[in-house]
Amino acid sequence: MNSSHLNPSSSLKSRFTTRFLRALTRINARKPISPSSPREIFQRYRRIKVAADKSMASSVRSRRTWSRATLWKLRSRSCLQLASLGRRRSVKTSTITSRQAIMKKTSHEIENKTTTEEDHQDRFVGQADKLRELVPGGEAMDLCNLLDETAHYIKCLTTQVQLMRKIVDFYSL
């Protein structure tokens, strides 16, 4: 009897492990210009992070919204990087916009004092919005789907961390 029928997460683990090790092999095959330069270390870190995210999202396949959103984000990012080769990128000043948003929210809260029930409801909506920012594809989900996708996403991230620790332990011997 196949063990993946007994433990559905084991097939997820095996698919992730296979894909991630294949990606690590490809990353390791690249010859670094200078292995100790900070730029090369950062690029290697980014490649490993992208490989882990892509491997996990591919392992889940397209059954989950977060996996489809992650794969779409990675594909669009790689297309943008290919298109911007040779072009200079402009630096965004996100600190100004986030400061403005905080100031606007603070002034709005001072103007509109609400009751405790409305405060709790606003706090809950605010927490759900924060959760939507954390879960890939969460911006377009209703609350019930968001909570379901969040639970699955946390489970997959936990699996990812466990397997990456096992890989590190194995290679550090």
Number of C-alpha atoms within 10 A of each C-alpha: 5 6 9 13 10 10 10 10 15 14 16 20 20 14 16 25 20 13 19 23 16 14 19 14 11 11 15 12 9 9 8 14 8 10 11 9 10 10 11 14 14 11 12 17 12 12 15 17 12 15 21 23 20 22 23 26 23 19 22 21 14 13 11 15 20 21 24 18 17 20 20 15 15 16 13 12 12 12 11 11 12 10 10 11 9 8 8 7 8 6 6 8 8 9 9 10 11 11 11 12 12 12 12 11 12 11 11 11 11 9 9 8 10 12 9 9 9 11 12 12 12 13 12 12 13 12 12 18 14 13 17 20 12 12 21 21 20 23 15 11 13 11 15 9 13 21 17 11 21 19 13 15 21 12 12 20 15 12 18 21 12 13 17 16 12 12 13 11 10 9 8 7 5
